[in-house]
Amino acid sequence: MKQLIALIIFLSTACCVNAQDSTNKKPAFKFTAVAAPEWTRLFERTSGWFGADGIFSIPLSGVDKNNNEGNDSTLLLFSDTYIGEVKDGKPVSDTMVNNTIAYIKGNDADASKIHFRYNTNASGKPISFFTPNTSTPAKQQLFWLGDGFVNKEMNNTLYIFGYKVERTGAGVFDFIEPDVSIIAVPEGSKPPFNNQRQIETSLHINNKTLGEGNMGAGILVNTKWSGAPAPDGYVYVYGCIGNDKNLVVARVLPKDFEKMESWRYWNGTAWSENKDDMKPVTNAASNELSVSPMKNGKYILVFQEMGLSDKVGVRIGDSPIGPFSDIITVWTAPEWQKGLWTYNAKAHPNLSKPGELLISYNTITPDFWNDIQKDATIYHPRFIKLKFEDK
C-alpha cells in the first residue's frame, strides 16, 4: 500500500509538469530503435548476481567513445542487488546488498566476457563494496551509486558518485538521500577496493525553486583524452532535481575534481560559484541519465521521460548545457504493459557499435519485495539499440 500511495503522489505531480520549451524544438533526427535481446540476456542469471538496478558503464581507459577499440575493459556499476540461487524462475535463496559491480571486455554481448563481482565478509556473507564512512548503528546509511569516470589528470583515479541513503520504512520509496560523496579508487585497485577514499562534497542541492536532489546522475568528460570530438577540457556533472525532474549542470576541470571550491554551477547565463544560483537547462529527465557528444557537434541527452514511465526519450543539445530540443520519444517499453515499472534510461557509448547507441533502462514492480520472490526476472536492465544519422 505504501508503494501504491507513493506512485499516486508521483504521477499526480508528474501529470502537471510540462516539458520546457527550447530554441531547438524538434530537430531533424532520423532514427530507428530496436530491442537488443542479446544484451538483456547477459543479465538473466540464475546463480550469484541475479538482479539489480542502476547500471552505469565506465571505460577503465578513460576513453569513452563509440566502438572504442583501444579500450577493452569496462566497469559496470549497480546499486541494490540480489545475490543467490534461482530455480524455475524463482529465488530459492537470496540476499540483497546495496552495490555490486561487473567487468566486461569489448563491446560484444558475449557471456564469456562479462564477470559479476560482489563483496563478502569474513564468514562469506554478501556485503556491499561501498558503505558511507558516516554510517553509524544509530543512523545507518548506505550507498547507491551514481555515474563515474577515470580521471587521467589525477593519476587515473576512478571517481564514483555515492548517494548517501537512509531508509525511512519498508516501502520501495521509503528513503531519503540527504547527501552525496565522491568515492575515489586508485588506479589498479581490485575488489573489494580496500584502499578507496570517500570525499565529502557540497553537491547535495536543496533549492527553494527547483527542489532537492544530488549531483551525479550523469557525467560528460569533455576532454581530448576522453575521445570527445569537440573538447573544452571540462568534466560536466548533471543532477536531476525536484518533482519537475529539472536537469541542472555543474562543471570542473579534471585536475580540480576533488576541490569543491573549484566547481562552478550553470545559472542560465554564466558559471557561478554558488550552487544556489543554478537554473535548469531542461526538465522531465530521470534520476539516472547520460549526455554524450555526437560527431556533428551536438550532444544527445538520453533519459526516461519524467523518471518513471514507459517512454525512453532523447533531447538534442547545442552544447553540454544546451539549449536542448523538445523530447523525442525513441522507445516505448513493452515491459510497462506487463506490470513492470521502467526507469533510468541511459546510453553506453563505450559498449556501442558504429552507427548505433546502446541504451539500457531498469525494471521493477510496485510490490517489489513480494513480487521478486515469485519472479526473479523482474529486476535487471533491459537494452535497446538506437540508430541515427550523426554526420
N, C-alpha and C positions, 0 to 999 in steps of 0.2 A: 504494500500500500504506500509506503514512503516513496518508493521509486516512481509509482504512478503519479503521486501528487507532484513530485519534482518535475516530471515530464510535462504535466499540465501547466505548471508555472512557467517552465521554459518555453513551451510553444505559445502560450498566451502572450509572452513578451516578444518572441520572435516574429509573430504574425504582424506586429505593429511596426516592425523595422523595415525601412525602405533602403535598398542599396543606394549608396551615394552616387550622384551624377558625376561624370568625369568629362574631361575635354576630348577624350578619345572615343567616347561612346562605344560602339561595337565595330572594331576594325575588321578589315578583310582577314579572316582567319579560316582557311580551309583545312579541315581535319577529318580524320576517321578515328574511332576508338573501338577497340575490340578487347574482349576478355583475354587474360593471359593465364590460362589454367595451369600451364607448366610451372609458373612461379607460385601460384596458390598452392599447388600440390607439395611444394617444398616444406610447407608449414603444417601439413596434415600428418601429424605424427602420433604414434601410439606408445612411445616409451621415452622417459625423461621429459624434456621440454615438450609440452603438447598444446600450449595455448598462451597467448599474451596479447597485449596491445602496445601501442607506441613505437612502431618500428621507424627508427632513423638510420640512415646509412652514412658512414664516414669513411672516405678513402684514406687509408693509412699513409699513402704517399703525400697527402696534402693536395693532390691534383684531382679536381672534381669536374670532369667533363665527359660528354657523350663518347662512348666507345674508347675509353682511355686505356690503350694497350700497355702503357707504361706502368700502370698500377694494377697489380693482380690480387690485392688483398683489401677487403672492405670490412669494417667493423659494423655490425648491426646492434642497435640498442633497443631494448624492450623494457617496459615498465611492468606492472603487475603480471606475474607469470605463474601458470600452473605447471607443476612437475609431478610426474607419477606414471602410472601404467593405465592403458586404455584397452578395453576388450569389448568387441561388438559395439563400438561407438560410445561406450560409457566408461567413465573413470572407475577403476577398481581400487585405486589408491591415489591420493593427490595431496599436494602441499602447495600453498601459494607463497611466493616471495615477491618482493617489490621491484626488483630489477634483475635482468639477466642480459646476456649478450650472445652473439654468434659471429663467426668469421666465415666469409665466403671469398673464394678465389675466382677471378674472372668475372664475366658478365653473362654467363650461361646459367640457365635454371637446371643445374646438374647436382643431384642429391649427394654425389660423392665429393663435391667441392664445398659444401656448407657444413659447419660444425658448431653445434649449440653448446654453450657453456653456462653452468650455474655454480654458485659458490656453496660450500658446505662448512659446517662447524666441525669441531673435534670428534663428534660422535657420528658424523656423516649425514646429519640432517641438513636439507637445503636451507640456505640463508641468502640474503641479498649481498651483492658485491659492494654496494654503496649505501651507507646509512649516515644521516647527519651527525656530526660531532656534537651538536647541541641537543640531541635526543637524551632524555632522562627518564627513569622509571615513572616519575610523577607527570612528565609531559613528553610522551613518546612521539617521535617524529619519524617519518620515512621519506625516502627519495623516490619521486617519479622523475624520469629522465627526459630532458628536452633535447634540442639539437646540439651538435658538437662539430669540431673540426680539428685538424692537426695544423699547428702554427709553426711554419717553417722559420719564422723570425724569432721564435722563443724555444730554440733547441728541439724542434719537432715535438713539443709538448702537446698531448691530446687534451683538449678542453671540452668539457661536457657541462651543460646546464642541468642542475639538480633542483627540482622544485621540492621545497620542504612541505610535507603533507601531514596534517593532523586529522585523524578520524574523529568524527563527532557522533557517529551512530553506525548502525549495521547496514544501512541502505547504500545503493550504488552511488548516490550523490551526497552522502553524509560525510563530508570532509571539507576542510579549508586548506588553502595554500598561502600561508602568511608570509613566506619569504622564498628567496631563490639563492642558491650558492653556485659557484663555478667549481667544478671538480677538475683538478689538474693531475694528469697522469704522465709521468716521464716517458720519453722515448724508450722503446724496448721493454717496457713493463708488461708482465704477463698476468693473467688471472691468478690469484684473486686481487691483484693491484694493491698490495700492502703498502706501497710507497706513494699512494695517492695523497694529494693535498686538497683541502677544502677552503675555498676563498669566499669569505662573506662579501656580499655585494649590496649595492643600493638600488638594485634593479627590480624590486617589488614596486608596482605602481598602484597608488590609491588616489585617483584623480576625481574630484567632485563632479566634473562634467563627463568624463569618459568612462569611469567605473574603475574596477580593481582587477589586477592580474599581474602576471610576471613576464618579463622579457625571456626570450629563449625558444619561442615557438618555431622559429626558423632562422637559419644563418645563411648569408651570402658572403663568401670570401671573394672579394672583387680585386684580386691581385694578379700580377703577371705569373707568379709561381703556382697559383691555383689553376691556371689554364683559362682564366676569364678573357674573353675576346676584346673587351674594352676596359681594361683595369684602371681604377683610380687609386688603388693602394689601400683601400679601407675594408674592414670587416663590418658588414651590416647585420644587425641583430633585430629581429622582429618580435613583437608581442601582440597577443590578441586580448583585448581589454574590454570588460563590461558586457552588458546584455546585448548591446548592438554589435558585438564582435568587432570592435574597432581595431584596425591594424595600425600600430604605432612602430616607429623605427628609431633605433639608436645606431651610432657608428663609432669606431675607434680604430686607430692604426694598430696593426698586428703587434708591433713591438711594445705597445702600451696597453695590451689587453687586460692585464691584471691591475692597472691603475684606474680606479673608479673616477678619479678627478680628471682623467683624460677623455672620458666618454662624453659624447655630445648627442643631443636629442632634437629631432626634427619638429619645429614649431609651426610648420606651414609655409614659412618663408625663408628660414635660416636655421642653422645648427646652434642650439642653445646649451649652456652649461647646466641649466635647470630642468630636471626631468618633468617637473610640474607644468612646464610650458608646452609639452607635447600636444600636437594635433594629429588626428588620424589621417592617413593617406588614402584610406578607403575603409569599408566596413563589410559586414556579413561574412567574415572569414571564419577560420576554425582554430582551435587551440594548438593544433599542430599543422604545419603547412610548409611550403617551400617557395623560394624565389630563385629562379635560375636564369642566367644570361642566355640570349638567343644569338645566333650568328648574324642576324640582321640588325643588331644593335639594340633590340628591345629586350624586355625581361618578362618572363612568364611566372605569374603567381598561381600556384595550384593549391586548392583547399576544398573542404567540404562546405557547401553553402550553408551558412548560419551554424556551422559547427556540428550539428546533428541533423541530418536529413538524408534523403536518398539521392541527392544530386552532388556530383563532383563538378566543381566549377573552375574556370581559369579567368584571370584578368591579364591583359597585356599592358605593360608599363613602358614609358619612355625612358625611365631611369630606375635605379633601385628604390627610389621614393616616389615613383610615378611621374606624371599623373597616370592612373590606371584606368583601363577601359571598363565599361559595364561588364557584368558577369556573362561569360559564355559557358553554358552548361555543356559539358562534354560526355557525361555518363550518368545514367540513371541506374542505381544499384539494384539488381533484382532481388538481393537478399532482404530488402525492406519489405517486399510483398510477402516474404516468408516469415515475418515476425521479428527479424533481426534489425537492430538499430545500426546505422552505418555512420562513421565519423572519422575525422582527422586525416583526410586525403593529403598526400604529398608526393612529389616526384623524387626519383632516384637517378640523376643523370649518369653517375658513375657505373650503374648497372644496366644502362640502356644501350641499345644497338644504334647504328647510324640511321638517321631519319625517323627515330621514334623516341618517346619518353616513357619510361616505365613508371607507373603511378600505383601506389598502394592506398588502401583505406582499411579501417578496422571494423569489426562487428562485435556486438554484444546484445543482450536482451534486457527488457525491463526488470525481470525477476532473475537476474543473472546467477545469483548464488545457488538457487534451486535448479535453474534450467541446465546449468553445466553438468550437474550430476546425472542428468538424463541424456545429454548430448554433448560430448566433449569437442565437437567440431564447430561450436558456435563462436569460438573466441580465438581467432587468429587472423592475420592480414589476408586480404584479397587483392588481386592485382589486375590492372588493365594496361594496355599499350596505347599511347596517343601518338598518332602520326599526323604531321602537319608540315606545311611549307615553311621553311626557315632559310631565306636567302637574303 
